[in-house]
Amino acid sequence: MTIELQQLGGDGVRRPPHEWLAGLRARERAPSQRPFVYLNMVASADGRATLEGRTSKLGSDADTLLLTELRALADAVLVGTGTVRAEGYGRLVGDAGRIARRAAAGLPATPHAVLLSRSSDVPWDAGLFAAADQPVIVYTGADGEPPEVAAPLEIVRLEDPAPRAVMADLRARGMRSLLCEGGPTLNSALLEAGVVDELFLTLSPLLSGEPDALRIVEGAGLPEPVQLELAWVLRHGEELFLRYAVRS
């Protein structure tokens, strides 16, 4: 089945997600000191980012397709260790069409997976580490050696693996575009550090009714509200896909 999205308030034309995302130009827009960073999250209509502990229960085939197309544009994909543990991750890009588009753009077949862990609490048994062709970078402040894994793995030890330090190291490695897939605590740290450029938010047409379910930003709270500027709203069925610029 072909999934096409329609822009609200637009010309009525339906396009596949990768065509809507062509204007992102994340690599071209990268600052000199860090990658261009864009978040992708899903939330229910009552503002919850999980349902029964999983984000996958909120999304749809269209939401998954948009996520995988956002991955295909990135040099690297940042994921919190809790999200890797809860959702299960494997090779980040596997579709032949996306691999071909990456090759045409001069990118390797799949982006680097990036994890940030201040401790050694890394889910080494996740499928991400079992993919022999999926490079992974783990930033940590902890000592100790990782177990043997199939994935090409690099451990980067920083005295303080805070977002700005991680972003600077990634940029020094030539990575110009970074997709963050959460979770909510990682989102909060990135927003507080002022390193987020855009937010892609899928609005799921349901009310979770779960009072304790996570929101897309969690943790100690932001020091002040972050202002957003709406770029577009796409629709597929009853699901909405919002793209925001994050105002500095």
C-alpha positions, 0 to 999 in steps of 0.5 A: 500500500502506498502511503501519501500525505496531504498538507492542510491548507495546501494545494490538495496534492498528496505526496509520499513522506520523502517528498515532503521531507526533501526541503529539510536539507538538514546537512546543509543547515548544520551549524559549525559547532554541532549537527543540525538536530531534529526530534521526532516524537508521537503523542496522543491527543491528551499529550501522552507519548506512550500507551501501555509503556510503548510509543509504537502503540500510538503510531500507525503505518504512516507514522512509522514511514515518516520516521524511517524517512527521517532516519534516511536523511540523517548522518546519525540517530540519537536514542536514549538507552531507555527507549532502546530497551523499551522499543527494541531497535535493529538496523536503522535503515534497511529499505532498498529505496532509502539506501539508494537515496542515501547513496545518491546523497553520498551517505553510507547505507545506514546512519550511525546509532548514537547512545548517551549514557552517564552510567554503564546502563546500556541494553547490550542485548538489544537488536541494535547491537546484533546487527553486524552492519549497524555502526554504534557510538556510545557516549558515556562517563562510566569506566568498564569494557562493553561485552562483545557485540556484532555491531561495529561499536565505539565507546567514547568516554567523556568526563561529562557526556552532556549534550553540547559535548556530544554534539561537538564530538559528532560534528568533529567526526563530520556528522552534520545531521542528527535525528533524535528519537527520544525518549522524553528525558533525553529530549528535555536535556537537548532542549535545555542545552539549546541544540534542537533545530526542529521538532516533528510531532505526530498527533495520534487520534486517540485519548490514552487516558493514562494519567502517569504516561510519559509526555514528550518532554520529561525530567526536572523541567525546562528552565523556561518555555521553548517557543515553536514556529509551525512549518506545516501540518500534514494529514493521513486519515485522522492522524496529523503530522506537525513540523515545527522550527524551534526558536532560539 
